[in-house]
Amino acid sequence: MKIFGKMIYLILAIFFVGLFFVLENASIAGVIFPFSFSMMFALVWANQKYWLVCPAYLISAIVANHSLAGVVSAICSAVFIVVPYLIHYFCKKGMSVWELVIYSVLSQSAPIAFAATSGEANAVYYSVASTLIGVVFMLGCITLFEAIFVRGCAYRLSAIEMVAGSSILMALTAGMVCFEINSFSFLKLFVSFLLLAITYCSKNYYSVFVAAIFGLGTLISTSNPLYLAPFMLWALAISPFKTYRKYFSAIALICCELLIGFYFKLYPAFDWLAILPTAISSVIFMIIPDKIYNSVKGLFDLKGDRTAIKNVVNRNREILHRRLASLSDVFGEMNKVFKSLVKKNLSENEVKKLLRDEVISRNCETCPDRARCHRTYQEETNRVLDELMDIAFEKGKVTLLDIPNYLNSRCGRVNGIITATNGLCKQYKSYSGMLSNIDTSKLLIADQLGGISSVMKNLSKEVDTEIAFDGKREQKIVDELLFNDIVCSDIVVYEKDAHTCEASLVVRSMDAEQIKIPDIIGKICKSKMSVYEKFPSTKPGWTTLSLKTAPKMDCVFAIASQTKNGSSSNGDNHSVLRLDGDKFMFALCDGMGSGEEAEKTSEVAIGLIENFYKAGFESDVVLSSVNKLLSLQKEDKFSAIDVCILDLKNGLADFIKMASPASIIMSSESSKIIGSENLPLGIIDKVEPVTKKLVVGDGDNIILMTDGVADSFASDQAVEDFVKSCYSLNPQNIADKILEQALANNDGRAKDDMSVLVVKVFNI
């Protein structure tokens, strides 16, 4: 392993020496040499081994220019990166980019000084220009190296990173343009091989783009477009044959070079030796195994063919649909079973008759006057006992005062009848309450099972449709994001239904807050998009964004409340909850009475309602279940509930009201009242809430209030008339004004807990 490690370092050292030697010869118009020192600074910044990079730079710089000025300048450049690097390292303080810029500028003090003393015209200007251009080139290299060494090669480059990479390629070709032995050009060898490989591993336009970059590199060095046209022609000649055997591309390259040299005569001088670079590169290209090229293809075709993955997604959705449907049936059957377990209670008259017969059995079976009472006076005796049973059910017990005189005069067991009647009534009421609670519990479980069945059925319907993925739009989005310097490593775009498009993408965390992302995706998807979910990706430094077609509306809300005078706690509670999709739940809950008990009751009720709605239960199941849970408590705890479910997609508002005051929908021109006339939750077993569906529009205000506010006005009409007078664009102003008027109606005192919830709806 040690030998292998040393070989790696040796190869790296040779590579760095060759790289710097090429860049030492790279110039702009032959007078500005900014590339070599800036590449050294960028590589050290990118945490490459400084003890390999800096010696390699010194060797190449001294070989390229072994004059006193060249040697001193090279040493000065190396010292100004090594010394600061070691200082920062031992002080455990990272080197910022602006500090690196300062060190790089200082490193060129020696070349500038030598230029100033050389006496050559414009030497100082060229040296300063080399320094400034070198700093810009260094920053570009840093941008690219951060993408490669930090982020990794498995992601496409952004527009800025592409520009930085292009500048490096131009610098390399600018340095290689002078490397020729007779007619043999090392530049042609390098460029022709890269074009063959890039064309084979990527899309055709990549090779044309790279060919243009190579040609521009020679242009800035020699001020002569000698190689620009040949390189472009090479790429165009190779591209049509990429789908065939590799040797077709190689033959096309050689034939193109022969035509350029011998027929079109684009080169100043061309002989058979000049054809060797393209021939050698073609042979090397064909010798390299396909498995190496296939691994390289992943760098260009980053999305790959995800058809199989998409098929798996749709297949899993189909399986999930079937299983959810089956589970829904199971819970539906369990709902029926639990409902069948509920005891069918006898009617009150039947119970009274049974208890009357039991009183007779206990007192009259052994009485010597039984025959006279139950034969001669049977009708009268039964009527008297029935009346006593009615009194016992109504008052809870009977006394001697309830016994008729004629029964007292002829019956010797009156006290026994009174005792038996009272005892049986008490036992029955205790048993009846227990049985009622048992039945309520069974009905509650049945409701929950039915609710779960309904939720699963809805989920089953939701995953029943096949997702239509759109690979073309995904590619367009990635390209557009890159153009805006937003790096996206992966994206999935699909149509959820005819009106909803969804997109999930992974971007750099530094790009996650870009407000341009929804606009870019919306432009390509041809619908307004909004971010509805954002969470860290599994890979550090990346964030997953979920977007979907934005609803046509949005809303804001405001709350104003006042605790009852003399009470320590407010018995009113409110809830604002975003449900699945584009729905909001707004709710007010008024616990009966005031103070801590009322507060606890309303907290329990509102908490139950929130959780049921979040789980996806329908409104009738929610209110029925909450009612049964409250009715099971030992103490009588009742709550008035006012719920509004607002769908922002279509502007539909569902109102569900239980013993709550009237709600109001107010616009700038009109208003509507939604009333409620029923008992609070927890009083009766069967819940029948008032429900109403209305359409709200741009600028409408939905106003919910508790009875502490509503009761301070003379009537619902009085509330509506006042609300019309305080229309405002700010919902908080409306809520505050309503509460202030409610207090004013009570001479500034809060006779009950007061709460006003105002929701303003507006188009987006």
FENDAGI-V41501 format. One record per residue. N is the residue number from 0. RES is the residue in three letters. NEAR is the number of other C-alpha atoms within 10 Angstrom. D_CENTER is the distance of its C-alpha to the mean C-alpha in Angstrom with 1 decimal. Layout:
BEGIN
n:res:near:d_center
N:RES:NEAR:D_CENTER
N:RES:NEAR:D_CENTER
END
This chain:
BEGIN
n:res:near:d_center
0:MET:6:46.4
1:LYS:7:48.0
2:ILE:8:49.8
3:PHE:9:46.6
4:GLY:10:44.8
5:LYS:11:47.8
6:MET:12:47.7
7:ILE:12:44.1
8:TYR:14:45.0
9:LEU:13:48.1
10:ILE:12:46.1
11:LEU:16:43.6
12:ALA:20:46.6
13:ILE:13:48.2
14:PHE:14:45.1
15:PHE:22:44.6
16:VAL:22:48.4
17:GLY:16:48.1
18:LEU:18:45.0
19:PHE:27:46.6
20:PHE:24:49.9
21:VAL:24:48.3
22:LEU:28:46.5
23:GLU:24:49.7
24:ASN:25:51.3
25:ALA:30:48.4
26:SER:23:49.3
27:ILE:20:48.8
28:ALA:15:52.1
29:GLY:13:53.9
30:VAL:15:54.0
31:ILE:20:50.5
32:PHE:24:49.2
33:PRO:27:45.8
34:PHE:29:43.9
35:SER:25:45.3
36:PHE:30:45.0
37:SER:27:41.5
38:MET:25:40.4
39:MET:25:41.9
40:PHE:29:39.9
41:ALA:24:36.6
42:LEU:19:37.3
43:VAL:19:38.2
44:TRP:22:35.1
45:ALA:19:33.0
46:ASN:11:34.7
47:GLN:13:37.2
48:LYS:14:40.4
49:TYR:20:42.4
50:TRP:11:45.6
51:LEU:17:45.1
52:VAL:22:43.8
53:CYS:27:46.3
54:PRO:16:49.5
55:ALA:22:48.4
56:TYR:28:48.1
57:LEU:23:51.5
58:ILE:19:53.2
59:SER:24:51.9
60:ALA:25:52.6
61:ILE:20:56.1
62:VAL:14:56.9
63:ALA:17:55.8
64:ASN:16:57.8
65:HIS:14:60.2
66:SER:11:62.0
67:LEU:11:62.1
68:ALA:16:59.6
69:GLY:19:57.2
70:VAL:17:57.5
71:VAL:16:57.1
72:SER:25:54.2
73:ALA:26:52.4
74:ILE:18:53.1
75:CYS:18:52.0
76:SER:26:48.6
77:ALA:22:48.1
78:VAL:15:49.2
79:PHE:19:46.8
80:ILE:22:43.8
81:VAL:15:45.2
82:VAL:12:46.5
83:PRO:14:43.4
84:TYR:20:41.3
85:LEU:12:43.5
86:ILE:13:43.6
87:HIS:12:39.9
88:TYR:12:39.7
89:PHE:8:42.3
90:CYS:9:41.0
91:LYS:9:37.5
92:LYS:10:36.1
93:GLY:11:33.8
94:MET:14:35.1
95:SER:9:33.2
96:VAL:12:33.3
97:TRP:9:35.6
98:GLU:12:38.0
99:LEU:21:38.0
100:VAL:19:38.9
101:ILE:12:41.8
102:TYR:19:43.1
103:SER:25:43.0
104:VAL:18:44.9
105:LEU:16:47.4
106:SER:24:47.9
107:GLN:22:49.4
108:SER:17:52.0
109:ALA:19:54.6
110:PRO:22:54.3
111:ILE:21:54.4
112:ALA:14:57.5
113:PHE:18:59.2
114:ALA:20:58.5
115:ALA:16:60.0
116:THR:10:63.2
117:SER:12:63.6
118:GLY:10:65.2
119:GLU:9:63.4
120:ALA:10:62.3
121:ASN:12:58.6
122:ALA:19:57.9
123:VAL:19:56.1
124:TYR:14:54.0
125:TYR:17:53.0
126:SER:24:52.2
127:VAL:20:50.0
128:ALA:16:48.2
129:SER:24:47.6
130:THR:26:46.1
131:LEU:17:43.8
132:ILE:17:42.7
133:GLY:25:42.4
134:VAL:24:39.9
135:VAL:17:37.8
136:PHE:23:38.0
137:MET:28:37.2
138:LEU:20:33.9
139:GLY:23:33.0
140:CYS:26:33.9
141:ILE:24:31.8
142:THR:20:28.7
143:LEU:23:29.4
144:PHE:21:30.3
145:GLU:15:27.1
146:ALA:19:25.2
147:ILE:17:27.6
148:PHE:13:28.6
149:VAL:11:25.4
150:ARG:14:22.6
151:GLY:11:24.8
152:CYS:14:26.2
153:ALA:15:23.6
154:TYR:19:21.6
155:ARG:23:22.8
156:LEU:23:24.4
157:SER:23:23.3
158:ALA:18:26.0
159:ILE:17:27.4
160:GLU:22:27.6
161:MET:18:29.3
162:VAL:16:31.8
163:ALA:23:32.4
164:GLY:19:33.0
165:SER:20:35.3
166:SER:19:37.3
167:ILE:22:37.9
168:LEU:18:39.2
169:MET:24:41.4
170:ALA:30:42.8
171:LEU:26:43.6
172:THR:28:45.4
173:ALA:28:47.2
174:GLY:26:48.5
175:MET:23:49.6
176:VAL:21:51.4
177:CYS:17:54.6
178:PHE:14:54.7
179:GLU:12:57.3
180:ILE:10:60.4
181:ASN:8:62.8
182:SER:15:60.8
183:PHE:19:58.1
184:SER:20:54.8
185:PHE:18:52.2
186:LEU:21:49.8
187:LYS:24:50.3
188:LEU:18:49.9
189:PHE:16:46.6
190:VAL:21:45.1
191:SER:26:46.4
192:PHE:22:45.0
193:LEU:17:41.5
194:LEU:25:41.6
195:LEU:24:42.6
196:ALA:23:39.8
197:ILE:23:37.0
198:THR:25:38.2
199:TYR:25:38.3
200:CYS:22:34.9
201:SER:18:32.9
202:LYS:15:33.0
203:ASN:17:36.2
204:TYR:14:35.0
205:TYR:17:34.0
206:SER:26:37.7
207:VAL:22:39.0
208:PHE:13:36.7
209:VAL:22:37.8
210:ALA:26:41.4
211:ALA:21:41.2
212:ILE:23:39.9
213:PHE:26:42.8
214:GLY:24:45.2
215:LEU:25:44.0
216:GLY:30:44.5
217:THR:29:48.1
218:LEU:21:48.5
219:ILE:19:47.5
220:SER:26:49.8
221:THR:18:52.9
222:SER:13:52.4
223:ASN:13:53.3
224:PRO:15:51.0
225:LEU:16:53.1
226:TYR:22:50.3
227:LEU:18:47.6
228:ALA:14:49.1
229:PRO:21:50.0
230:PHE:24:46.5
231:MET:20:44.9
232:LEU:18:47.5
233:TRP:25:46.8
234:ALA:28:43.1
235:LEU:20:44.1
236:ALA:19:46.7
237:ILE:25:44.6
238:SER:23:41.5
239:PRO:14:43.2
240:PHE:18:44.2
241:LYS:20:40.9
242:THR:11:40.5
243:TYR:10:44.0
244:ARG:11:45.7
245:LYS:19:45.3
246:TYR:15:48.9
247:PHE:14:48.6
248:SER:27:46.4
249:ALA:26:48.9
250:ILE:17:51.8
251:ALA:20:50.2
252:LEU:26:49.6
253:ILE:23:53.3
254:CYS:16:54.7
255:CYS:20:52.7
256:GLU:22:54.0
257:LEU:19:57.6
258:LEU:12:57.3
259:ILE:18:55.9
260:GLY:20:58.7
261:PHE:14:61.7
262:TYR:10:61.2
263:PHE:10:59.0
264:LYS:12:60.3
265:LEU:15:57.3
266:TYR:13:58.2
267:PRO:7:61.3
268:ALA:10:62.7
269:PHE:16:61.8
270:ASP:12:63.6
271:TRP:11:63.0
272:LEU:12:61.8
273:ALA:20:59.0
274:ILE:20:57.5
275:LEU:17:57.1
276:PRO:21:53.7
277:THR:27:52.0
278:ALA:19:54.0
279:ILE:14:53.1
280:SER:24:49.4
281:SER:24:49.6
282:VAL:13:51.3
283:ILE:12:48.7
284:PHE:22:45.9
285:MET:16:47.5
286:ILE:10:48.4
287:ILE:11:44.9
288:PRO:9:43.4
289:ASP:13:40.7
290:LYS:9:38.4
291:ILE:9:38.1
292:TYR:16:37.1
293:ASN:12:34.6
294:SER:10:32.9
295:VAL:16:32.9
296:LYS:18:31.4
297:GLY:16:28.1
298:LEU:16:28.0
299:PHE:17:28.3
300:ASP:15:26.6
301:LEU:14:23.3
302:LYS:18:21.5
303:GLY:10:24.4
304:ASP:10:25.1
305:ARG:10:22.2
306:THR:11:24.0
307:ALA:8:24.8
308:ILE:10:21.2
309:LYS:15:20.3
310:ASN:14:23.4
311:VAL:12:22.4
312:VAL:14:19.0
313:ASN:17:21.0
314:ARG:13:23.8
315:ASN:13:21.6
316:ARG:19:20.3
317:GLU:17:24.0
318:ILE:15:24.9
319:LEU:16:22.2
320:HIS:22:23.5
321:ARG:17:27.0
322:ARG:14:26.4
323:LEU:21:24.5
324:ALA:20:27.3
325:SER:16:29.9
326:LEU:17:28.3
327:SER:24:28.2
328:ASP:17:32.0
329:VAL:15:32.7
330:PHE:20:31.3
331:GLY:20:33.0
332:GLU:16:36.3
333:MET:17:35.8
334:ASN:23:35.4
335:LYS:14:38.7
336:VAL:13:40.4
337:PHE:18:39.5
338:LYS:17:40.6
339:SER:13:43.9
340:LEU:13:44.5
341:VAL:17:44.8
342:LYS:12:48.5
343:LYS:8:50.3
344:ASN:12:51.9
345:LEU:9:55.5
346:SER:8:56.3
347:GLU:11:57.9
348:ASN:12:61.4
349:GLU:11:61.2
350:VAL:15:60.3
351:LYS:21:63.2
352:LYS:15:65.6
353:LEU:12:64.6
354:LEU:20:64.9
355:ARG:22:68.3
356:ASP:15:69.6
357:GLU:15:68.6
358:VAL:23:70.5
359:ILE:18:73.5
360:SER:11:73.2
361:ARG:14:73.1
362:ASN:16:76.0
363:CYS:20:78.2
364:GLU:12:78.6
365:THR:9:81.4
366:CYS:13:82.8
367:PRO:9:86.5
368:ASP:13:85.9
369:ARG:17:83.0
370:ALA:13:85.0
371:ARG:10:86.2
372:CYS:19:82.7
373:HIS:15:80.8
374:ARG:10:83.4
375:THR:11:85.6
376:TYR:12:82.9
377:GLN:14:79.8
378:GLU:11:78.3
379:GLU:13:78.9
380:THR:15:77.7
381:ASN:17:74.4
382:ARG:11:73.9
383:VAL:15:74.4
384:LEU:22:72.1
385:ASP:18:69.4
386:GLU:16:69.8
387:LEU:24:69.5
388:MET:27:66.3
389:ASP:17:64.9
390:ILE:16:65.8
391:ALA:22:64.2
392:PHE:19:60.9
393:GLU:10:60.9
394:LYS:9:62.2
395:GLY:13:61.2
396:LYS:20:64.9
397:VAL:20:68.5
398:THR:13:71.6
399:LEU:11:75.3
400:LEU:7:75.1
401:ASP:13:73.2
402:ILE:18:75.9
403:PRO:11:78.5
404:ASN:10:82.1
405:TYR:8:83.5
406:LEU:15:81.1
407:ASN:13:82.2
408:SER:9:85.8
409:ARG:11:85.7
410:CYS:15:82.9
411:GLY:12:83.4
412:ARG:13:79.8
413:VAL:16:77.9
414:ASN:15:76.4
415:GLY:14:75.1
416:ILE:22:73.6
417:ILE:21:71.8
418:THR:14:70.5
419:ALA:19:69.3
420:THR:24:67.6
421:ASN:21:65.7
422:GLY:14:64.7
423:LEU:18:63.5
424:CYS:19:61.5
425:LYS:16:59.8
426:GLN:10:59.0
427:TYR:15:57.6
428:LYS:13:55.3
429:SER:12:54.0
430:TYR:12:53.5
431:SER:13:52.0
432:GLY:11:49.4
433:MET:12:48.5
434:LEU:15:48.4
435:SER:17:46.3
436:ASN:16:43.7
437:ILE:16:43.7
438:ASP:19:43.3
439:THR:19:40.5
440:SER:19:38.7
441:LYS:20:39.2
442:LEU:22:38.0
443:LEU:22:34.9
444:ILE:18:34.2
445:ALA:25:34.9
446:ASP:23:32.5
447:GLN:20:29.7
448:LEU:21:30.6
449:GLY:23:30.7
450:GLY:26:27.3
451:ILE:23:25.8
452:SER:25:27.6
453:SER:21:26.2
454:VAL:18:22.5
455:MET:23:23.1
456:LYS:20:24.9
457:ASN:18:22.0
458:LEU:17:19.6
459:SER:23:22.4
460:LYS:14:22.7
461:GLU:14:19.0
462:VAL:19:19.2
463:ASP:17:22.7
464:THR:14:22.0
465:GLU:17:21.7
466:ILE:17:18.7
467:ALA:14:20.1
468:PHE:18:18.7
469:ASP:13:19.9
470:GLY:17:20.9
471:LYS:9:22.8
472:ARG:17:19.9
473:GLU:22:17.8
474:GLN:16:20.8
475:LYS:15:21.3
476:ILE:23:17.9
477:VAL:23:18.3
478:ASP:19:21.8
479:GLU:19:20.9
480:LEU:20:18.3
481:LEU:19:21.0
482:PHE:15:23.5
483:ASN:15:21.5
484:ASP:16:21.4
485:ILE:23:17.7
486:VAL:26:17.7
487:CYS:24:15.3
488:SER:17:16.2
489:ASP:17:14.7
490:ILE:20:13.2
491:VAL:17:13.3
492:VAL:24:14.0
493:TYR:20:15.4
494:GLU:18:16.9
495:LYS:19:15.8
496:ASP:13:18.9
497:ALA:6:21.4
498:HIS:9:19.4
499:THR:14:15.8
500:CYS:21:14.4
501:GLU:21:11.0
502:ALA:24:10.0
503:SER:18:8.1
504:LEU:19:9.6
505:VAL:23:10.6
506:VAL:24:12.3
507:ARG:20:14.5
508:SER:17:13.3
509:MET:12:16.1
510:ASP:17:14.6
511:ALA:21:11.0
512:GLU:13:12.4
513:GLN:11:14.5
514:ILE:11:14.8
515:LYS:14:16.3
516:ILE:23:13.4
517:PRO:20:12.6
518:ASP:16:16.4
519:ILE:19:17.1
520:ILE:26:15.0
521:GLY:21:16.2
522:LYS:13:19.7
523:ILE:14:19.8
524:CYS:22:18.1
525:LYS:12:20.5
526:SER:17:18.3
527:LYS:19:16.5
528:MET:24:12.8
529:SER:20:10.2
530:VAL:17:6.7
531:TYR:13:5.2
532:GLU:11:1.8
533:LYS:16:3.5
534:PHE:13:5.9
535:PRO:16:9.4
536:SER:15:10.7
537:THR:9:13.9
538:LYS:9:16.0
539:PRO:10:16.7
540:GLY:12:16.2
541:TRP:21:13.2
542:THR:21:9.4
543:THR:21:6.8
544:LEU:21:5.0
545:SER:19:4.2
546:LEU:22:7.1
547:LYS:25:9.8
548:THR:24:13.3
549:ALA:22:13.6
550:PRO:20:16.0
551:LYS:15:19.4
552:MET:18:19.5
553:ASP:20:17.9
554:CYS:17:19.6
555:VAL:13:20.7
556:PHE:18:22.8
557:ALA:17:25.6
558:ILE:20:27.6
559:ALA:19:31.3
560:SER:22:33.2
561:GLN:21:36.6
562:THR:21:38.1
563:LYS:20:41.4
564:ASN:13:44.4
565:GLY:11:45.6
566:SER:15:42.6
567:SER:12:40.6
568:SER:18:37.3
569:ASN:25:35.5
570:GLY:28:35.4
571:ASP:34:32.7
572:ASN:24:29.0
573:HIS:23:26.1
574:SER:17:22.5
575:VAL:16:19.6
576:LEU:16:16.7
577:ARG:16:13.7
578:LEU:17:14.2
579:ASP:11:12.5
580:GLY:12:12.2
581:ASP:18:13.6
582:LYS:19:16.1
583:PHE:19:17.2
584:MET:21:19.9
585:PHE:23:22.5
586:ALA:24:25.3
587:LEU:25:28.5
588:CYS:30:30.6
589:ASP:33:34.2
590:GLY:31:35.9
591:MET:20:39.6
592:GLY:19:41.7
593:SER:24:40.5
594:GLY:20:40.0
595:GLU:15:38.3
596:GLU:16:38.9
597:ALA:24:37.4
598:GLU:23:34.4
599:LYS:19:33.9
600:THR:24:34.4
601:SER:27:31.9
602:GLU:21:29.3
603:VAL:19:29.9
604:ALA:26:29.7
605:ILE:25:26.5
606:GLY:16:24.8
607:LEU:17:25.9
608:ILE:24:24.7
609:GLU:20:21.2
610:ASN:13:20.8
611:PHE:20:22.5
612:TYR:19:20.3
613:LYS:14:17.0
614:ALA:14:18.6
615:GLY:18:19.2
616:PHE:22:23.0
617:GLU:14:25.0
618:SER:20:26.7
619:ASP:15:30.2
620:VAL:20:29.3
621:VAL:20:27.4
622:LEU:25:30.4
623:SER:21:33.0
624:SER:26:31.5
625:VAL:22:31.2
626:ASN:23:34.7
627:LYS:24:36.1
628:LEU:18:34.5
629:LEU:20:36.0
630:SER:21:39.3
631:LEU:16:39.7
632:GLN:11:40.0
633:LYS:7:43.5
634:GLU:8:43.5
635:ASP:11:43.0
636:LYS:21:39.6
637:PHE:24:38.5
638:SER:30:35.6
639:ALA:24:35.1
640:ILE:27:31.6
641:ASP:26:30.2
642:VAL:26:26.8
643:CYS:24:25.2
644:ILE:21:22.4
645:LEU:28:21.2
646:ASP:21:19.6
647:LEU:23:18.4
648:LYS:16:18.7
649:ASN:14:22.4
650:GLY:21:23.5
651:LEU:16:24.9
652:ALA:22:25.5
653:ASP:18:26.6
654:PHE:23:28.9
655:ILE:23:29.9
656:LYS:28:32.7
657:MET:23:34.9
658:ALA:22:37.9
659:SER:27:35.9
660:PRO:23:37.5
661:ALA:24:37.0
662:SER:26:33.8
663:ILE:21:34.0
664:ILE:23:32.1
665:MET:21:33.5
666:SER:20:33.4
667:SER:14:35.6
668:GLU:8:38.3
669:SER:10:38.2
670:SER:16:37.0
671:LYS:14:36.7
672:ILE:15:37.4
673:ILE:19:35.7
674:GLY:17:38.2
675:SER:18:38.2
676:GLU:13:41.3
677:ASN:14:40.7
678:LEU:17:41.0
679:PRO:22:38.4
680:LEU:30:36.3
681:GLY:23:38.5
682:ILE:16:41.8
683:ILE:13:42.3
684:ASP:14:41.1
685:LYS:12:40.0
686:VAL:21:37.2
687:GLU:16:37.5
688:PRO:23:35.0
689:VAL:17:35.4
690:THR:17:32.7
691:LYS:13:32.4
692:LYS:14:30.1
693:LEU:13:30.3
694:VAL:13:28.8
695:VAL:23:27.7
696:GLY:16:27.6
697:ASP:16:26.9
698:GLY:16:28.3
699:ASP:22:28.9
700:ASN:29:28.8
701:ILE:24:28.3
702:ILE:25:30.5
703:LEU:28:30.7
704:MET:29:33.3
705:THR:28:35.2
706:ASP:20:38.9
707:GLY:25:39.9
708:VAL:28:39.0
709:ALA:24:40.2
710:ASP:18:43.5
711:SER:21:44.4
712:PHE:19:44.9
713:ALA:10:47.8
714:SER:12:45.9
715:ASP:17:42.6
716:GLN:12:44.3
717:ALA:12:44.9
718:VAL:22:41.2
719:GLU:20:40.3
720:ASP:12:43.1
721:PHE:14:41.8
722:VAL:20:38.2
723:LYS:16:39.4
724:SER:11:41.1
725:CYS:15:38.1
726:TYR:18:35.6
727:SER:17:33.4
728:LEU:13:30.3
729:ASN:15:29.0
730:PRO:22:28.2
731:GLN:19:29.2
732:ASN:16:32.6
733:ILE:26:33.1
734:ALA:26:32.2
735:ASP:20:34.5
736:LYS:19:37.3
737:ILE:22:37.2
738:LEU:24:37.4
739:GLU:16:40.1
740:GLN:17:42.2
741:ALA:22:41.8
742:LEU:20:43.2
743:ALA:13:45.9
744:ASN:16:46.9
745:ASN:14:47.6
746:ASP:10:49.6
747:GLY:11:46.7
748:ARG:14:46.2
749:ALA:22:43.3
750:LYS:20:45.1
751:ASP:24:41.9
752:ASP:26:38.3
753:MET:26:36.7
754:SER:29:33.1
755:VAL:27:31.8
756:LEU:27:28.2
757:VAL:25:27.7
758:VAL:25:24.7
759:LYS:25:24.9
760:VAL:23:23.5
761:PHE:18:23.4
762:ASN:13:22.7
763:ILE:11:20.2
END
